[in-house]
Amino acid sequence: MEYSVYITQNLLEPAKAYVGMTNGNKKNYMGSDGVLIADIKRLGKENFTKSILATFSDDIECHFWEGFYVKSMHTHMSEGGYNKTFTGGTYRIMSADAIIKRSKDRIFSSEAKANMSIAQKGRKWSDETRAKMSGIKLSEEAKTKFSIARKGRKASDEAKANMSIARKGLKYQKRK
C-alpha cells in the first residue's frame, strides 16, 4: 500500500495550511481537521489546493514525515495553521492500550470484512513472524475453553470434503 503526506493550503489566507497523511490516492480528500473542513465549506473548495509532499510504502515512516512537515511548514495552530498536534495524526496521543481497545471494539460490515479478506489473500509471512505465531502456547484453561466451545459442532458436507482433500497424502500416527 502507498501512503502519502500532503498539504492543503488556503489560497485566501496563505499562512493557513494543513499537513496530513493518507493511504492511497484520494484526490477529493482535503483533510480531517474540523476547522479546515468548516473553512472549506464556508469559503468553497476552489479556494484550497492539495499537494502531495512525499509518498512512502510504510505507514510508520509516513507518520514520522508527517510530523516533520507539520513542524517545518509551520502548519500548527499555534503558528496560524490548522494542525492541532506537532506530530501529525491523533494516534500519537493515544496510549497503546487505547489503540488495542479501540481496535477490538470495532464492528465491521460484511463488505468491509470481504475487502479485508481480499487484501490478505496471498500474503507472505516473514520467517520471523511465522516463528512468533508458531511459538504461541495455550494454557490448559484456554485449551479447555476452546474444547468446550467446539463441542457439539457439526461440520457441513462441504467442510468435510475440504478437510479430506487437505489431509490427502499426510501420514498420521494411529491412536492407541
C-alpha positions in Angstrom: 0.0 0.0 0.0 1.2 3.5 -0.7 1.0 6.3 1.9 1.2 10.0 1.2 2.0 13.1 3.2 0.1 16.1 1.7 -0.5 19.7 2.4 -3.8 21.5 1.9 -3.4 25.3 1.6 -6.0 28.0 2.0 -5.5 30.3 -1.0 -7.3 33.2 0.6 -5.1 33.1 3.7 -1.7 31.7 2.6 -0.4 31.3 6.2 -3.2 28.8 6.9 -2.4 25.2 5.8 -2.9 21.6 7.0 -0.4 18.7 6.7 -1.9 15.3 6.8 -1.4 11.7 5.8 -3.5 9.4 3.7 -3.3 5.9 2.3 -4.0 5.6 -1.4 -4.6 8.4 -3.8 -7.8 10.1 -2.5 -8.0 13.1 -4.9 -11.0 14.7 -3.3 -9.9 14.3 0.3 -8.6 17.6 1.7 -8.1 16.7 5.3 -9.9 15.6 8.5 -9.5 18.7 10.7 -12.8 20.1 11.8 -11.8 23.8 11.4 -10.3 23.0 7.9 -13.5 21.3 6.8 -15.6 24.2 8.1 -13.4 26.7 6.2 -13.7 24.6 3.0 -17.5 24.7 3.3 -17.5 28.4 4.2 -15.0 29.6 1.6 -15.5 27.0 -1.1 -13.3 24.1 -2.2 -12.0 26.2 -5.2 -10.1 28.3 -2.6 -8.0 25.4 -1.4 -5.3 23.3 -3.0 -3.9 20.0 -2.1 -0.3 18.9 -3.0 1.4 15.6 -2.3 4.7 16.3 -0.4 6.0 12.7 -0.3 4.9 9.1 -0.8 6.0 6.1 1.3 5.4 2.3 1.3 5.5 2.2 5.1 2.9 3.9 7.3 5.3 4.4 10.3 7.8 6.2 8.1 4.9 8.3 6.7 3.7 9.3 10.2 7.3 10.4 11.0 7.5 12.6 8.0 4.0 14.0 8.6 5.2 15.3 11.9 8.4 16.7 10.2 6.4 18.6 7.6 3.9 20.0 10.3 6.9 21.5 12.1 9.0 22.6 9.0 6.0 24.1 7.2 4.6 25.8 10.3 1.1 24.4 10.0 0.4 24.0 13.7 -2.4 26.1 15.0 0.0 28.0 17.3 1.6 29.3 14.1 -1.6 30.1 12.3 -2.2 26.7 10.6 -4.9 24.0 11.0 -2.8 21.2 12.6 -3.7 20.5 16.3 -0.6 18.4 17.0 3.1 18.8 16.0 3.3 15.1 15.4 0.5 14.7 12.9 -2.3 12.2 13.4 -4.2 11.6 16.7 -2.8 8.1 17.1 0.3 9.5 18.7 -1.6 10.9 21.6 -3.4 7.6 22.3 -1.8 5.0 24.5 -1.0 1.6 23.1 -3.8 0.1 25.3 -6.3 2.6 24.0 -5.4 1.7 20.4 -5.8 -2.0 21.1 -9.1 -1.5 22.9 -10.4 0.7 20.1 -9.5 -2.0 17.5 -11.2 -4.8 19.5 -14.4 -2.9 19.9 -14.8 -2.3 16.2 -17.7 -4.0 14.3 -17.1 -4.4 10.6 -19.7 -4.6 7.9 -19.8 -7.7 5.7 -18.5 -5.6 2.8 -15.5 -4.4 4.9 -14.8 -7.9 6.0 -14.8 -9.1 2.4 -12.4 -6.3 1.4 -10.0 -7.2 4.3 -10.1 -10.8 3.3 -9.2 -10.0 -0.3 -6.4 -7.8 0.9 -4.9 -10.7 2.9 -5.1 -13.3 0.1 -1.7 -14.4 -1.0 0.1 -12.6 1.9 3.5 -14.0 2.7 4.6 -14.0 6.3 8.3 -13.5 7.1 10.1 -16.3 8.8 10.4 -14.2 12.0 6.6 -13.7 12.0 5.9 -17.4 11.4 8.2 -18.2 14.3 6.3 -15.9 16.6 2.9 -17.3 15.5 4.0 -20.9 16.0 5.5 -20.1 19.4 2.1 -19.3 20.9 1.4 -21.8 23.6 -2.1 -22.1 25.1 -2.7 -22.6 28.8 -4.6 -25.6 29.9 -7.5 -23.4 30.9 -7.6 -21.9 27.3 -7.4 -25.3 25.8 -10.4 -26.4 27.9 -12.4 -23.4 27.0 -11.7 -24.0 23.2 -12.7 -27.6 23.7 -16.0 -26.7 25.4 -16.8 -24.1 22.7 -16.3 -26.6 19.9 -18.3 -29.5 21.5 -21.4 -30.4 19.5 -20.4 -28.6 16.3 -21.2 -30.5 13.1 -19.1 -29.9 10.0 -21.0 -29.4 6.8 -20.5 -31.9 3.9 -18.5 -29.2 2.1 -16.3 -28.6 5.1 -15.7 -32.4 5.5 -14.8 -32.7 1.8 -12.3 -29.8 2.1 -10.7 -31.4 5.2 -10.5 -34.7 3.4 -8.7 -33.0 0.5 -6.3 -31.2 2.8 -5.4 -34.4 4.6 -4.6 -36.4 1.4 -1.1 -37.7 1.4 -0.4 -36.9 5.1 0.7 -39.7 7.4 -0.9 -39.8 10.8 0.0 -41.9 13.9 -2.7 -44.3 14.9 -4.3 -43.6 18.2 -3.9 -46.1 21.0 
